[in-house]
Amino acid sequence: MKIPLLDLKAQYKPIKQEIDEAVASVVDSQHFILSEEVTALEEEIAAYTGAGHAVGVASGTDALILALRALGVGKKDAVITTPFTFFATAEAISVVGATPVFADIDPETYNIDPDKIEEMLRDTVKAVIPVHLYGQCADMDRIMDISKKYDLKVVEDCAQAIGAAYKGRKAGSFGEAGAFSFFPSKNLGGFGDGGMVVSSDAGLTERVKRLRVHGSQRQYVHTEVGYNSRLDSIQAAVLRVKLKKLDSWLDRRRAIARRYDEALSSPGITTPKTAEGGTHTYHQYTIAAHDRDSLLKYLNDKGISARVYYPVPLHLQPCYKDLGYKEGDFPAAEKASKEVLSLPVYPGLSDENIDHIIQTVRDFHRQGG
Ligand SMILES: Cc1ncc(COP(=O)(O)O)c(C=O)c1O
């Protein structure tokens, strides 16, 4: 039995007609850029996240970059973030000319540890980017308290966590801005790249709107140097169809996670922990195992796609050599990078698939790893 890590064809099949009609309607209109579809999606995401305002951009990476730019983060500034995330989080900081400063993670949730943020504070730090990794929110109460105390801006990296809640509020509604990715594999994924900045601050979102069209508010008048970073209407049309299904897909992910939790929890395996007050959306179902590499090979050999997110923490990336970090600086992130393993958890996974994955993991341990 072959089980992929994600099966987008299975997701598309039951909604094919609705999606195809939505795409055809954009094609008929011939309005491909920043059309009413994009505006409608912006309004729907603004309401869904509770942030109030939303601006569609070309990718999740751009959402981070434009949010930082709109907040005035640039050269001479430092931005604290986690070393245990996808590269784009730190890359966005570098692209705006600022310096990433890493703070270690909580070993149980894999999200940035608020105590470590406080340890890394210095005069140049202007902002924090907590990443809601694997689909659950970072400790936003503490992070917002710290940011208020030290006057820091907060940009939430919500790329993996659309729909995740923390103490009744949704990801993206805590900080000055939230950045979402609609990369096809995300829990809400388009048919190509796409992203969105959300914020409760109308002024900030106006600035992001300017930045996404070359820093111009009126055609051919440029008040600042910006970007070409617009969301395509076809992406918006696809995403609007999928957004209606999102909550039921997240429920299914949680149900699969419950089955894994019950079946896999054992001395050899640490199942993912949901932080108090949070609801996990399981963008990834990520276990930790001391013998991770052998388990990964075993699963892959048996036709089960499992993957490591992320094998190299960002402070050890070759491009960040000049930042002066070394192995041992962030023990929790380094340990996680050696032990984590994500299992298939997409909504279309059948009960038979789930049983097979559970059985295969158990077989591995029965055979002594
Ligand atoms: C945590 C995180 N941040 C940022 C991004 C960047 O998003 P995108 O690929 O849409 O640019 C991703 C996804 O790829 C991500 O997982």
The ligand as a MOL file (V3000), in Angstrom:
LIG
                    3D

  0  0  0     0  0            999 V3000
M  V30 BEGIN CTAB
M  V30 COUNTS 16 16 0 0 0
M  V30 BEGIN ATOM
M  V30 1 C 6.1690 28.6880 8.5260 0
M  V30 2 C 6.1600 29.1870 7.1170 0
M  V30 3 N 6.4220 30.4650 6.8670 0
M  V30 4 C 6.3950 30.9550 5.6170 0
M  V30 5 C 6.1160 30.1640 4.5430 0
M  V30 6 C 6.1920 30.7470 3.1750 0
M  V30 7 O 5.0220 30.6480 2.4440 0
M  V30 8 P 5.0670 30.5930 0.8370 0
M  V30 9 O 5.6210 29.2830 0.4300 0
M  V30 10 O 3.6450 30.7930 0.4500 0
M  V30 11 O 5.9120 31.7410 0.3840 0
M  V30 12 C 5.8220 28.8110 4.7530 0
M  V30 13 C 5.4160 27.8820 3.6760 0
M  V30 14 O 5.9840 27.5440 2.7480 0
M  V30 15 C 5.8570 28.3120 6.0750 0
M  V30 16 O 5.6040 27.0140 6.3230 0
M  V30 END ATOM
M  V30 BEGIN BOND
M  V30 1 1 1 2
M  V30 2 1 2 3
M  V30 3 2 2 15
M  V30 4 2 3 4
M  V30 5 1 4 5
M  V30 6 1 5 6
M  V30 7 2 5 12
M  V30 8 1 6 7
M  V30 9 1 7 8
M  V30 10 2 8 9
M  V30 11 1 8 10
M  V30 12 1 8 11
M  V30 13 1 12 13
M  V30 14 1 12 15
M  V30 15 2 13 14
M  V30 16 1 15 16
M  V30 END BOND
M  V30 END CTAB
M  END
